[in-house]
Amino acid sequence: MTAPWADWNHILKLDPDKDLPEGVTYGDLCATGTDAIEVGGTMGMTEENMTAVIEACAEHDVPLYQEPSNPSVVVENDGLEGYLIPTVFNAGSPFWITGAHKEWVRLEGDLEWDRTYMEAYIVMNPEADVATLTEADCDLAEDDVAAYATIAEQMFGQEIVYVEYSGTYGEESVVEAAAESLEESALFYGGGIHDYDSAHRMATHADVIVVGNLAHDEGVDAVRETVKAANDA
């Protein structure tokens, strides 16, 4: 079966804890040409604010996924294509590698496995909330990141490897090293993409770029430029 992201170049990630620019709607952002909308964030996540964004985006014709930060904020909604579940490979706390996932299964029981996809995160920005929360070791060289990517694919069977710089633009050589280490898994990149050029540069290495803060900071036109860049790369 072909993975949903096989033909994706661009994901727009919307944070329920952040406002949109004045005059911008979720419908406007869904119409930017992005290949998928991902609803998620690290801090301030609740079932209520997740639901509000998911319901607003579900009215529009774009694949919609939730990336829950913990089991308590998982939303069941017919508008969702599925769930993208992070497991942080360089987390200092095992809770963010398998612990949260165990709790989700324990609490929910029979999950919709055919709509549940794992993301092998490698968190790289030590100042980011996700690094603090997961106690991630971000002091990683290119070969460390490449090794994490390799074990994610070859030992753990992860179909998505996600290099996450979360709010800052990452080192292209690190992303390139991760890409070169993978054989079949898709490489996602997120962090600091703010215009056509930054999107295009990272999209030459990653299979899919993830744009988040830009939507909340700059709005529709800026996001649309990154979509164009991802498709041009």
N, C-alpha and C positions, 0 to 999 in steps of 0.2 A: 504494500500500500504506500502511495506517495505521501510524504510528510507534508502537512499544510504549508510549511514555510519554504518548500522546495523552490517556489517561484517568487519568493519575497526578496525585495531589496531594502525595504524601509518599514520600520515600525514606529508608530507614534505612541509614546507612553505618557499617559495622563495620570497625574497625582491627585487623588481626591482631597488631599489636605492643602492644596494650593488653588488660588483663584485664577481665573482666566483674565486676560486683558480686557479693559472696558470695551464693550460692544461686540466682543467675540463670543460665539456660542459653540457648544460641542458639535452641533451640526456643521458649522463652518470648518472646524478642524477635521471632521470626518470626510469632508469634501476636498481635502488637500491633495488627494491622490495617493496617500499612504497605503501600503499593502495590508496593514492590520493596525488595530487599536489595542493597546495593552493597558489595562487599568490596574495601577498598583503604586506603592510607595513604601517607605520604611517607617516614618514616624507619623503619628496622628491618624493611623488607619482604624476605621470602625466599620462594622457591617453597614451602618446607615450611610456613611459618606461614600463607601464603595458602591452601594446599591444605587444611590442617586446618580453617579456618573455612568454606571453601566446602563441604567434605564434611559438616560439621555442619549447615549451613543447607540443603543440597540434599535432606535428608530431609524437608523441610517444604514445604507447598504455597504458596509465594510466589515470584514471579519473582526470579531470582537472577542478578546480573551481577558481573563482576570489573572493577575499575578499576586496572589495573597501573601502577605508578609508573615502571617501566622494563622493557625487553624480557626481562630475565633472570628475572622473577617471573611471567610469563604462565603460567597453568594451563589445561590442557585437561581438562575434566570434563563429562560428559554432563548434569550437573545445572545447568550454566550456560545461561541464555538467550542470553547474549552478553557482549560487552566494551564498556565505556564508556571511550574513550581521550581523555585530556586533551591539548589543545594550548594552551599558555599564550600568549595574544596579547600580553600586556605583559611577557613574559620578556625579560631582558637578554641571555640566552644563546640563540642560535638552536637549540641542541641540544633545548630544550624546546618549540620551535615545530614543527620538522620533523626534527631530527637523530635523536632517539630513535625516531621513527616509521620513518625510513629504515633504522635498524639492525634493527628488528623485522622489517621486510619482507625485508631482506637475509639475516637469520639463519633466518627461518622459511619464506620462499618463498611458497607458495600459502596465503594467509590465508583464513579464513572470512569473506569480505566481507559476506555477507548477515547476519552476526551481529555485525558490528563497527560501532560508532557513535562519532562524534567529539563531543567537548565543547569548545567554545571558551571556555576559562577566562579570566576577568579577575580576577587575584589582587589583593586590596585591603588585606590586613593585613601590614605590613612586618615584624612580629615573628614571623610564622608560618614554620614550617619550609619550607613550599612556596615562600614568597617568597624566603627565603635560598637555597634550592637552585636556583631558576630565575633568580635575580638580577632579580626582578621590579621594575619601576618602579611603586610603589604610590601615588605622589604624584599622584593623578588626581582632577580635578574631575568634577562630574556630566556636563558636556558631553564630557569625555574618555571616560568610561565609555560614554556613549550612542554616541559615534563608534566606539569599538571594537565595540560590539554591532552597529552598523549594518554595518561592513565585514565582520564575521564572517558575517552573514547575506547581505548583498547581493554582496560581492566573493568570499567564500570558500565560500558555500553551506552554512554550518554550520546544522544543524537544532536544535542545543542551544547556547545561550549561558549560561554558568555564572558568576555573580558570587559570588566566594568570599572570605569574610572569615575563614575558618579559625580558629575558636576565640574570636572576639569578635563581638559583635552589630554589624551594619553600619548604615550610614546609610540610612534608609528612602528618603530623597529620591534617593539614588544608584540604588537598586534600581528605584525608580519611573521614573527617567530611562531606564534600560536597557529597562524594559518598554515604555515609550512609543515607543522607537526601533525596536522590532521589529514586523514585519508578520505573519509566519507562524512564525518560529522559536520554540521553547519557551524560556522563561527559567527556569533553575534558580537557587536561592539557597541558600548554605550558610554557617553561621557564627553561633555564639552563641545559637542557639535553645534555650531552657531551660525554657519553660513554655507554657501555653495561650496567654497574651496575646502573647508574643513570636512564637510560631508563627503566630498569627492575623494579626498585623500584617504580617509578611513575606508571608504567603500571599495577602494582598489585592493584592500587586504581582507576585509571582512565580507562574508556572504550577505549579512544583513546589518544595517546600522539602526540603532535605536535612538530616537530623538525625544527628549522629555522636557527639560527646563525651558527650552526655546519656545514651546507652545505657550507656556505660562508667562514668560517674560516678554516675548516679542509678537506672538500671534500668528495669524494665518499665512501672510506672505512669506515670512521667514521660514516657516515649516515647508511651504510649497517649494522654496528654493532647494531645501535639502532633499526633498523627494526627487526633484529633477536631477540633482547631483548623483544620487544613489542610482538612478536609472541610467545615467550617462556613463557611470564608471565601468 
